[in-house]
Structures are given as C-alpha cells and as structure tokens.
C-alpha cells in the first residue's frame, strides 16, 4: 500500500511538472505572430534582464512566465550577448535555445588589392562593412600621422618587433582574398593578413644582389615602391635593380609613387608643388629609402626586390600604354621621355 502511495505521489508530481512546463511554455499564445524583429542582448545580461528585453520588444507576453519556464529549461539563464532575429509568437523553448546558442555568424569575403595602403583599408572597412574608421586605425595605425599600430601585435608577430614605434602596418598587410567572420572585423582580417605575410616572408632577408638593403623592413619599403611603379613581374625585377643601383650610387630614388603616398593625388607624374614638399617621403628631395612602406606589396614585388635583375640602368619611365623605357644615362632618359610623349 505504501509503495502504491509513493508511486501515485510521484506520478502526480510528474504530471504537475509537465502541466507547469506546458503552462509556462504556452504563455506565448498572448503575443500574435508577427514580423521578425532584431533583438540585441548586451554583454553581462542575466536571465531577468533578457526576459525584460523580450517583453519590452513584444517578443513575449510576460517576462515573469518566461522566467518561470526557465525553472524547467536552463537555456533561459544561458543567453549569449549579440544580435538576434526573433519572430514574436515563437515559443519559449525556441527563444531560449536560440539565445543560448549565440548569434548566427556571417562570413564575408574581402579582397585586398596589391599596393593598397592602410588608408584605403580604413575606407574599405567603413564603406563595405560599416566599421568605424577609428576602430581600424587603432589596430593598423597611420605612418604619415605617426599613429602606431597596436603594439600588442609585436608579441605575436616577431617581424614587427623592431619596427619604429610610430609606424603603421603598411607593407605587412599581405594582399589576397580572405574569408572572415563579420563580427571579427577589423581584427580578424588584419590577423589573417599578418599570418599570410608571416607564412610567406617572415624569414626573408636581403642577399648580395639586394645590397645595400639591411633587413626585411628595407625590402618591404622598396617593394612597396616597385609595386606602385610598374606592373609586370619582369619590369618589377628590372626596376628593383634600378632603384638598388641608385641607392648604391648615392642617387635619390626620385619616385613619383612616394609623392602620391604623401598627396593622395594619384598623378602619373609629380608636379612642381609635389616636388617642393618637405617630407622624408619625398624621394626627389631626400636620398635613401623613405621612413616606411607606401602600401602593401604583393608577392611578385617582394620577390623582385629579393632577386632583382642586374643591369646598368639608372633611369626608367612608363608611357600611357604601360610600356616601360630604361636608360643608363640622363641623356638616354631625356631621349626616352621624348619617345614616350612626355612634354615636360
């Protein structure tokens, strides 16, 4: 008899629990099914805060009943911060499980063009992915304004460790196509770019043919100039050799690409005002390499500097059709200007 009473009590308890769960979960009937709404769950929100958010947005009829349902379903207390798309009228179980799983993640594909600067990346992040420019600059810096990149990256990427403290990441954000979680921008993209650079070139160093370059940073600075000056792989190797010849001879590099980095004008040829700018990036006025890369060179440009084409050339220019003319002397260079159609 006692056993029968125990089993009966247990059965009544289970029935009570089942009906209680049904009563709580079925409370959603009071909210009409409607269009999907965006629900933002902030960091650190507990079960009560989440229930209040759901009630305030008319996702559920009663925060109290949602919390009562939580006595039967621990998912209610495990909501994760993020943005969710939830349809009013969904039952408590669906809502709780959705919030406990975390927000759906969107993967985006981003193409970084060879030669692109950090400024271009900042603009791309804002225009295509609504990333605040300040958030991107905080990570990658800006050399012209002496805004440093996130110094914590030096511990992760040894090739960044010895860069001047006022430098950006220009030169080391390897151009490629990347797939990144949208909620990890811009850090997720920048990390993948640095990982790709590390895999390909972190151990690279100038050889005898690349003298007088001293280290990897010199290689990247010169490669960024070569990247902007010519397009074909063969021309890159020859032009890299020309710039190295000029450095050995103590000549100024006289690169219009470095002036464009300063002015952002995109002019094929520097004008008188450009040439008068007093800046270490003005390679007509100052000899040697500029203080930093002027963009992010691709693989071909970096390899061209590591393995340049030896020649006696000291000058080059490119015409409107993209043909490159080479010269050993200034007199030959002047003649090439006439061939290429330059009027001044």
Secondary structure, 3 states (H helix, E strand, C coil): CHHHHHHHHHHHHHHHHHHHHHHHHHHHHHCCCCCEEEEEECCCCCHHHHHHHHHHCCCCCCHHHHHHHCCCCHHHHHCCCEEEEEECCCCHHHHHHHHHHCCCCCEEEEECCCCCCHHHHHHHHHHHHCCCHHHHHHHHCEHHHCECCCCCHHHHCHHHCCCCCCCCCCCCCCCCEEEEEHHHCCHHHHHHHHHHHHHHHCCCCCCHHHCCCCCHHHHHHHHHHHHHHCCCHHHHHHHHHHHHHHHHHCCCCCCHHHHHHHHCCCCCCCCHHHHCCCCCCCCCCCCCCCCCCCCCCCHHHHHHHHCCCCCCCCEEEECCCCCEEEECCHHHHHHHHHHCCCCC
